[in-house]
Amino acid sequence: MAIDNRTEPPVTDPTQGPWLLLIYRVPNESSGARVAVWRQLKRLGGFYVQQAVCVLPDRGELREKLSRIRERIDELGGSSVFLTLTDAEEDARVQFVEGLRGQSAKEYAEIVEECETKFFKEIEFERYRDNYTFEEAEEIRQDLEKLKRWLRKVEARDWMGADGKELARQKVAECERMLEEFEADVYERTVSEAG
C-alpha cells in the first residue's frame, strides 16, 4: 500500500481512490469525547472500516475538515494518524466503495421512510382533524425544510452514486406538493372565514 502526502488530490473516478484514512484514539474515560468525534466523522460521510479507523474519498474540503477533527482529538487528549492511500488493494477498494454507497443508500431510504410514515401522515391527520390553520401549515413547512436540508447533506456526501437518490428526491417533491395543496386549503378557509 503506497502512502502519498500530497495536499490536493487529482480529479479521478472516486471509486478508484485515492482515499483518506484516519486512525485515532480518544481516552477511554471520555465516552462523550468518543461520541463527539464519531458524530463529526459520520457527518462528513466517513465509513468506519473498524473501530476508530475511518475512510473517506480524497477531496480537498474533506482534508481540511479532517485536519480540524484531528485538532479536536488532540484537545481531548487523544492521538491520530492521517494517511492518503493511493494504491489500495482491490478488496479494500471494494469495501470502501460499497461501505460508502451503503451508508448513503441507507440515508436515502430513511428520508423516504420519513416522508411516508411521518410527513404524509401528518398532513392526512391535520386534514382529518379539520385543522386548517396558518400555524399548523407553518409547522409542517418547517418539517419540509428539515427534509430538504437532510437530502442536500446526503447528496453532498454521496460520492459513490448510491441507490435511492431519485426516489428520495421524488418523495421530498411529493411532500412539497402535498404541503402546497394543504397551504392552499388553509388560505381558502381563512379567506372564507374572514369574508
Backbone as CSV, one residue per row, in Angstrom:
resi,resn,N_x,N_y,N_z,CA_x,CA_y,CA_z,C_x,C_y,C_z
1,MET,0.852,-1.158,0.000,0.000,0.000,0.000,0.907,1.231,0.000
2,ALA,0.748,2.078,-1.007,1.568,3.289,-1.115,0.924,4.426,-0.332
3,ILE,1.726,5.229,0.315,1.248,6.379,1.082,1.761,7.637,0.408
4,ASP,0.855,8.592,0.201,1.195,9.823,-0.502,0.660,10.993,0.309
5,ASN,1.474,11.996,0.581,1.049,13.123,1.399,0.828,14.399,0.585
6,ARG,0.356,14.280,-0.657,0.026,15.467,-1.450,-1.033,16.287,-0.737
7,THR,-1.107,17.554,-1.062,-2.143,18.391,-0.461,-3.404,18.418,-1.303
8,GLU,-3.320,18.375,-2.622,-4.501,18.380,-3.480,-4.580,17.080,-4.265
9,PRO,-5.694,16.356,-4.130,-5.835,15.104,-4.866,-6.139,15.371,-6.345
10,PRO,-5.736,14.453,-7.216,-6.088,14.607,-8.622,-7.582,14.344,-8.814
11,VAL,-8.160,14.884,-9.866,-9.561,14.634,-10.172,-9.629,13.281,-10.880
12,THR,-10.261,12.327,-10.234,-10.349,10.974,-10.779,-11.716,10.396,-10.481
13,ASP,-11.934,9.175,-10.923,-13.139,8.426,-10.577,-13.065,8.139,-9.079
14,PRO,-14.028,8.638,-8.291,-13.929,8.472,-6.838,-13.925,7.020,-6.381
15,THR,-14.447,6.110,-7.200,-14.449,4.704,-6.789,-13.075,4.061,-6.897
16,GLN,-12.133,4.758,-7.542,-10.787,4.221,-7.716,-9.782,4.784,-6.706
17,GLY,-10.243,5.720,-5.853,-9.337,6.339,-4.897,-8.722,7.571,-5.513
18,PRO,-7.779,8.185,-4.874,-7.178,7.823,-3.594,-8.151,8.028,-2.422
19,TRP,-7.710,7.545,-1.259,-8.537,7.533,-0.057,-7.830,8.258,1.086
20,LEU,-8.628,8.869,1.931,-8.121,9.458,3.174,-8.440,8.479,4.291
21,LEU,-7.439,8.143,5.075,-7.612,7.178,6.161,-7.218,7.843,7.467
22,LEU,-8.133,7.851,8.423,-7.856,8.407,9.744,-7.945,7.283,10.764
23,ILE,-6.866,7.119,11.501,-6.812,6.155,12.594,-6.634,6.990,13.861
24,TYR,-7.488,6.791,14.834,-7.412,7.657,16.011,-7.702,6.903,17.297
25,ARG,-7.337,7.551,18.383,-7.609,7.031,19.718,-8.022,8.207,20.588
26,VAL,-9.112,8.027,21.311,-9.582,9.018,22.273,-9.593,8.311,23.628
27,PRO,-9.173,8.986,24.705,-9.124,8.325,26.012,-10.422,7.595,26.373
28,ASN,-10.280,6.405,26.935,-11.426,5.566,27.281,-12.358,6.192,28.313
29,GLU,-11.800,7.049,29.178,-12.618,7.626,30.249,-13.721,8.540,29.700
30,SER,-13.564,9.011,28.490,-14.481,10.013,27.968,-15.334,9.465,26.825
31,SER,-16.474,8.841,27.191,-17.349,8.326,26.136,-17.963,9.483,25.353
32,GLY,-18.192,10.615,26.005,-18.727,11.786,25.314,-17.787,12.268,24.228
33,ALA,-16.485,12.239,24.506,-15.491,12.667,23.516,-15.464,11.696,22.342
34,ARG,-15.513,10.396,22.627,-15.521,9.401,21.548,-16.737,9.588,20.651
35,VAL,-17.880,9.809,21.274,-19.116,10.009,20.509,-19.040,11.289,19.686
36,ALA,-18.468,12.349,20.247,-18.351,13.621,19.518,-17.493,13.458,18.263
37,VAL,-16.386,12.744,18.376,-15.504,12.509,17.224,-16.235,11.639,16.197
38,TRP,-16.852,10.572,16.665,-17.603,9.683,15.783,-18.677,10.470,15.029
39,ARG,-19.424,11.323,15.738,-20.501,12.112,15.122,-19.937,13.043,14.044
40,GLN,-18.805,13.696,14.319,-18.192,14.590,13.331,-17.782,13.832,12.077
41,LEU,-17.195,12.671,12.260,-16.755,11.877,11.109,-17.947,11.337,10.317
42,LYS,-19.003,10.950,10.999,-20.199,10.469,10.301,-20.867,11.609,9.526
43,ARG,-20.864,12.811,10.083,-21.425,13.966,9.359,-20.668,14.224,8.062
44,LEU,-19.378,13.964,8.073,-18.586,14.119,6.852,-18.899,13.012,5.846
45,GLY,-19.485,11.921,6.327,-19.750,10.775,5.464,-18.709,9.694,5.601
46,GLY,-17.928,9.747,6.679,-16.873,8.761,6.886,-17.412,7.355,7.040
47,PHE,-16.699,6.410,6.442,-17.036,4.993,6.563,-16.036,4.350,7.514
48,TYR,-16.553,3.710,8.541,-15.703,3.054,9.529,-15.339,1.654,9.044
49,VAL,-14.041,1.461,8.786,-13.520,0.160,8.387,-13.515,-0.756,9.608
50,GLN,-13.191,-0.184,10.752,-13.283,-0.842,12.054,-13.300,0.279,13.096
51,GLN,-13.402,-0.078,14.345,-13.476,0.936,15.382,-12.276,1.883,15.311
52,ALA,-12.575,3.186,15.267,-11.562,4.248,15.255,-10.678,4.254,14.007
53,VAL,-11.160,3.630,12.924,-10.467,3.664,11.632,-11.508,4.057,10.585
54,CYS,-11.343,5.264,10.069,-12.354,5.853,9.203,-11.751,6.204,7.843
55,VAL,-12.504,5.957,6.769,-12.030,6.253,5.421,-13.015,7.178,4.710
56,LEU,-12.451,8.050,3.875,-13.223,8.978,3.040,-12.525,9.089,1.692
57,PRO,-13.252,9.502,0.656,-12.558,9.761,-0.609,-11.648,10.986,-0.453
58,ASP,-10.603,11.047,-1.223,-9.632,12.143,-1.121,-10.176,13.376,-1.837
59,ARG,-10.622,14.337,-1.045,-11.143,15.604,-1.558,-10.586,16.714,-0.678
60,GLY,-10.262,17.835,-1.303,-9.656,18.947,-0.586,-10.447,19.406,0.615
61,GLU,-11.779,19.567,0.456,-12.595,20.050,1.573,-12.635,19.048,2.724
62,LEU,-12.530,17.758,2.403,-12.526,16.741,3.456,-11.199,16.732,4.204
63,ARG,-10.108,16.964,3.487,-8.793,17.054,4.138,-8.807,18.157,5.195
64,GLU,-9.357,19.291,4.802,-9.422,20.440,5.713,-10.253,20.105,6.957
65,LYS,-11.387,19.480,6.748,-12.257,19.128,7.874,-11.638,18.048,8.747
66,LEU,-10.944,17.093,8.136,-10.251,16.062,8.917,-9.143,16.673,9.763
67,SER,-8.508,17.686,9.237,-7.461,18.375,9.987,-8.055,18.992,11.262
68,ARG,-9.223,19.589,11.147,-9.887,20.169,12.323,-10.313,19.084,13.315
69,ILE,-10.776,17.954,12.801,-11.159,16.849,13.694,-9.923,16.320,14.421
70,ARG,-8.801,16.243,13.726,-7.563,15.801,14.380,-7.158,16.768,15.493
71,GLU,-7.326,18.063,15.254,-7.040,19.049,16.307,-7.936,18.804,17.512
72,ARG,-9.197,18.495,17.248,-10.140,18.224,18.338,-9.735,16.967,19.107
73,ILE,-9.282,15.943,18.388,-8.818,14.711,19.035,-7.644,15.023,19.950
74,ASP,-6.711,15.846,19.477,-5.569,16.261,20.298,-6.033,16.988,21.551
75,GLU,-6.997,17.914,21.392,-7.525,18.672,22.533,-8.153,17.748,23.570
76,LEU,-8.717,16.635,23.121,-9.367,15.684,24.016,-8.362,14.730,24.673
77,GLY,-7.073,14.907,24.351,-6.046,14.048,24.929,-5.826,12.766,24.153
78,GLY,-6.302,12.717,22.923,-6.140,11.526,22.102,-5.001,11.686,21.108
79,SER,-4.957,10.767,20.169,-3.929,10.827,19.128,-4.542,10.309,17.828
80,SER,-3.893,10.686,16.714,-4.404,10.232,15.421,-3.284,10.133,14.405
81,VAL,-3.531,9.317,13.397,-2.638,9.175,12.250,-3.507,9.380,11.024
82,PHE,-3.032,10.201,10.098,-3.778,10.529,8.888,-2.948,10.099,7.689
83,LEU,-3.517,9.269,6.829,-2.793,8.759,5.672,-3.604,8.971,4.396
84,THR,-2.897,9.121,3.288,-3.526,9.117,1.977,-3.137,7.823,1.300
85,LEU,-4.136,7.028,0.931,-3.879,5.747,0.276,-4.084,5.929,-1.224
86,THR,-3.018,5.753,-1.979,-3.120,5.926,-3.428,-3.199,4.605,-4.165
87,ASP,-2.899,3.516,-3.474,-2.869,2.220,-4.144,-3.428,1.150,-3.213
88,ALA,-4.715,1.216,-2.955,-5.348,0.235,-2.070,-5.563,-1.073,-2.823
89,GLU,-5.442,-2.168,-2.112,-5.729,-3.480,-2.703,-7.184,-3.492,-3.165
90,GLU,-7.490,-4.307,-4.167,-8.835,-4.337,-4.747,-9.904,-4.661,-3.708
91,ASP,-9.638,-5.621,-2.821,-10.651,-5.962,-1.824,-10.911,-4.796,-0.869
92,ALA,-9.885,-4.031,-0.537,-10.069,-2.853,0.321,-10.845,-1.778,-0.432
93,ARG,-10.507,-1.546,-1.710,-11.202,-0.552,-2.517,-12.692,-0.882,-2.610
94,VAL,-12.999,-2.156,-2.859,-14.398,-2.589,-2.947,-15.093,-2.371,-1.603
95,GLN,-14.429,-2.688,-0.509,-15.004,-2.484,0.825,-15.302,-1.002,1.056
96,PHE,-14.384,-0.127,0.673,-14.583,1.315,0.848,-15.779,1.801,0.025
97,VAL,-15.786,1.438,-1.261,-16.850,1.902,-2.166,-18.203,1.387,-1.700
98,GLU,-18.287,0.090,-1.430,-19.569,-0.490,-1.017,-20.016,0.050,0.345
99,GLY,-19.072,0.267,1.242,-19.418,0.829,2.549,-19.972,2.236,2.432
100,LEU,-19.307,3.065,1.626,-19.778,4.443,1.424,-21.114,4.464,0.696
101,ARG,-21.266,3.615,-0.323,-22.553,3.532,-1.043,-23.667,3.079,-0.102
102,GLY,-23.356,2.072,0.682,-24.363,1.530,1.601,-24.843,2.564,2.602
103,GLN,-23.910,3.366,3.115,-24.299,4.430,4.055,-25.253,5.408,3.406
104,SER,-24.918,5.861,2.201,-25.771,6.834,1.520,-27.123,6.227,1.165
105,ALA,-27.121,4.981,0.689,-28.380,4.319,0.344,-29.283,4.202,1.570
106,LYS,-28.682,3.901,2.710,-29.462,3.793,3.951,-30.075,5.147,4.313
107,GLU,-29.313,6.218,4.149,-29.837,7.543,4.463,-30.949,7.945,3.498
108,TYR,-30.790,7.626,2.211,-31.875,7.910,1.262,-33.140,7.162,1.668
109,ALA,-32.980,5.896,2.064,-34.136,5.092,2.496,-34.785,5.692,3.739
110,GLU,-33.978,6.234,4.650,-34.529,6.867,5.847,-35.321,8.124,5.493
111,ILE,-34.864,8.864,4.495,-35.600,10.051,4.053,-36.944,9.636,3.465
112,VAL,-36.939,8.596,2.633,-38.187,8.088,2.049,-39.142,7.667,3.162
113,GLU,-38.619,6.944,4.150,-39.436,6.491,5.269,-40.004,7.674,6.053
114,GLU,-39.184,8.686,6.272,-39.640,9.881,6.989,-40.796,10.556,6.235
115,CYS,-40.670,10.615,4.924,-41.741,11.205,4.107,-43.023,10.399,4.238
116,GLU,-42.902,9.089,4.062,-44.091,8.231,4.004,-44.738,8.001,5.360
117,THR,-43.936,7.844,6.394,-44.522,7.471,7.690,-44.814,8.662,8.580
118,LYS,-44.175,9.801,8.327,-44.418,10.953,9.192,-45.036,12.113,8.439
119,PHE,-44.362,12.570,7.396,-44.818,13.790,6.719,-46.201,13.585,6.091
120,PHE,-46.351,12.545,5.265,-47.640,12.303,4.617,-48.739,12.123,5.665
121,LYS,-48.409,11.365,6.705,-49.405,11.079,7.754,-49.790,12.347,8.516
122,GLU,-48.823,13.239,8.720,-49.114,14.487,9.432,-50.150,15.316,8.675
123,ILE,-49.959,15.443,7.370,-50.924,16.217,6.585,-52.291,15.517,6.580
124,GLU,-52.289,14.201,6.413,-53.551,13.453,6.454,-54.247,13.657,7.799
125,PHE,-53.496,13.611,8.885,-54.069,13.765,10.219,-54.655,15.161,10.417
126,GLU,-53.941,16.184,9.968,-54.461,17.552,10.122,-55.710,17.763,9.275
127,ARG,-55.771,17.147,8.121,-56.996,17.216,7.309,-58.139,16.496,8.040
128,TYR,-57.842,15.327,8.593,-58.849,14.569,9.337,-59.378,15.377,10.519
129,ARG,-58.466,16.077,11.221,-58.868,16.900,12.382,-59.513,18.213,11.955
130,ASP,-59.485,18.459,10.656,-60.011,19.723,10.132,-59.246,20.904,10.738
131,ASN,-57.936,20.736,10.842,-57.067,21.730,11.463,-56.354,22.546,10.382
132,TYR,-57.100,23.409,9.748,-56.577,24.222,8.653,-56.175,25.590,9.190
133,THR,-55.035,25.617,9.891,-54.571,26.878,10.457,-53.213,27.246,9.881
134,PHE,-52.946,28.538,9.872,-51.640,29.020,9.416,-50.533,28.414,10.273
135,GLU,-50.758,28.354,11.568,-49.736,27.837,12.491,-49.373,26.386,12.156
136,GLU,-50.391,25.582,11.866,-50.136,24.183,11.534,-49.389,24.076,10.197
137,ALA,-49.807,24.860,9.225,-49.122,24.861,7.924,-47.663,25.282,8.089
138,GLU,-47.436,26.277,8.941,-46.069,26.757,9.168,-45.211,25.683,9.844
139,GLU,-45.788,24.959,10.777,-45.067,23.879,11.457,-44.686,22.781,10.460
140,ILE,-45.615,22.438,9.589,-45.341,21.410,8.581,-44.299,21.926,7.580
141,ARG,-44.338,23.213,7.251,-43.344,23.816,6.349,-41.935,23.660,6.941
142,GLN,-41.809,23.846,8.248,-40.510,23.675,8.904,-40.024,22.226,8.787
143,ASP,-40.954,21.282,8.908,-40.595,19.867,8.739,-40.107,19.603,7.319
144,LEU,-40.761,20.225,6.337,-40.323,20.069,4.953,-38.920,20.636,4.756
145,GLU,-38.646,21.788,5.334,-37.314,22.393,5.200,-36.246,21.497,5.819
146,LYS,-36.575,20.823,6.926,-35.631,19.871,7.534,-35.348,18.711,6.582
147,LEU,-36.410,18.202,5.958,-36.240,17.110,4.995,-35.351,17.536,3.827
148,LYS,-35.580,18.742,3.317,-34.782,19.240,2.187,-33.314,19.399,2.580
149,ARG,-33.057,19.944,3.782,-31.669,20.087,4.251,-30.997,18.729,4.389
150,TRP,-31.735,17.776,4.948,-31.214,16.433,5.138,-30.858,15.821,3.777
151,LEU,-31.747,15.951,2.798,-31.488,15.406,1.470,-30.251,16.059,0.856
152,ARG,-30.111,17.370,0.973,-28.928,18.056,0.424,-27.648,17.544,1.072
153,LYS,-27.676,17.312,2.378,-26.480,16.805,3.072,-26.113,15.407,2.592
154,VAL,-27.120,14.554,2.440,-26.848,13.184,1.977,-26.306,13.215,0.553
155,GLU,-26.908,14.022,-0.305,-26.424,14.126,-1.687,-24.988,14.649,-1.734
156,ALA,-24.662,15.576,-0.861,-23.320,16.170,-0.855,-22.243,15.160,-0.472
157,ARG,-22.599,14.146,0.317,-21.586,13.162,0.712,-21.801,11.799,0.038
158,ASP,-22.637,11.778,-0.977,-22.855,10.551,-1.761,-21.888,10.554,-2.940
159,TRP,-20.630,10.259,-2.661,-19.588,10.317,-3.686,-19.617,9.121,-4.617
160,MET,-20.231,8.029,-4.181,-20.147,6.786,-4.942,-21.408,6.474,-5.736
161,GLY,-22.374,7.378,-5.756,-23.590,7.174,-6.548,-24.472,6.065,-6.012
162,ALA,-24.910,6.220,-4.764,-25.727,5.195,-4.106,-27.121,5.110,-4.708
163,ASP,-27.720,3.952,-4.549,-29.114,3.758,-4.951,-30.026,4.543,-4.008
164,GLY,-31.141,4.982,-4.539,-32.163,5.605,-3.702,-32.255,7.104,-3.819
165,LYS,-31.294,7.749,-4.481,-31.310,9.210,-4.549,-32.551,9.722,-5.268
166,GLU,-32.867,9.161,-6.423,-34.018,9.649,-7.193,-35.325,9.442,-6.444
167,LEU,-35.477,8.294,-5.792,-36.701,8.042,-5.023,-36.817,9.035,-3.880
168,ALA,-35.721,9.302,-3.190,-35.745,10.277,-2.092,-36.121,11.657,-2.617
169,ARG,-35.562,12.043,-3.754,-35.915,13.340,-4.357,-37.404,13.389,-4.698
170,GLN,-37.918,12.301,-5.264,-39.335,12.247,-5.627,-40.231,12.379,-4.401
171,LYS,-39.866,11.681,-3.336,-40.692,11.720,-2.118,-40.689,13.110,-1.485
172,VAL,-39.513,13.758,-1.461,-39.441,15.114,-0.905,-40.262,16.069,-1.778
173,ALA,-40.198,15.886,-3.105,-41.013,16.718,-4.006,-42.496,16.465,-3.767
174,GLU,-42.859,15.214,-3.496,-44.255,14.880,-3.199,-44.687,15.541,-1.881
175,CYS,-43.799,15.562,-0.907,-44.089,16.253,0.353,-44.379,17.730,0.079
176,GLU,-43.553,18.336,-0.762,-43.734,19.753,-1.067,-45.069,19.995,-1.765
177,ARG,-45.423,19.125,-2.713,-46.702,19.265,-3.414,-47.876,19.130,-2.432
178,MET,-47.805,18.129,-1.542,-48.881,17.924,-0.563,-49.013,19.138,0.353
179,LEU,-47.874,19.695,0.759,-47.917,20.857,1.641,-48.509,22.059,0.914
180,GLU,-48.122,22.258,-0.336,-48.675,23.388,-1.096,-50.185,23.264,-1.228
181,GLU,-50.689,22.050,-1.442,-52.140,21.834,-1.506,-52.783,22.136,-0.154
182,PHE,-52.141,21.693,0.919,-52.665,21.960,2.261,-52.672,23.463,2.540
183,GLU,-51.573,24.144,2.196,-51.499,25.601,2.405,-52.576,26.329,1.600
184,ALA,-52.843,25.863,0.378,-53.900,26.479,-0.442,-55.251,26.306,0.234
185,ASP,-55.484,25.123,0.813,-56.740,24.890,1.532,-56.835,25.765,2.782
186,VAL,-55.718,25.919,3.490,-55.687,26.800,4.664,-56.041,28.224,4.240
187,TYR,-55.440,28.679,3.161,-55.701,30.037,2.659,-57.181,30.200,2.304
188,GLU,-57.717,29.257,1.550,-59.127,29.345,1.135,-60.055,29.406,2.352
189,ARG,-59.806,28.584,3.339,-60.660,28.566,4.536,-60.514,29.857,5.339
190,THR,-59.275,30.359,5.413,-59.032,31.595,6.154,-59.748,32.759,5.480
191,VAL,-59.670,32.816,4.144,-60.336,33.894,3.394,-61.836,33.802,3.529
192,SER,-62.393,32.575,3.432,-63.848,32.427,3.506,-64.362,32.740,4.917
193,GLU,-63.556,32.413,5.952,-63.979,32.735,7.328,-63.920,34.225,7.570
194,ALA,-62.943,34.909,6.954,-62.789,36.359,7.156,-63.839,37.127,6.360
195,GLY,-64.317,36.556,5.263,-65.215,37.285,4.372,-66.622,37.209,4.774
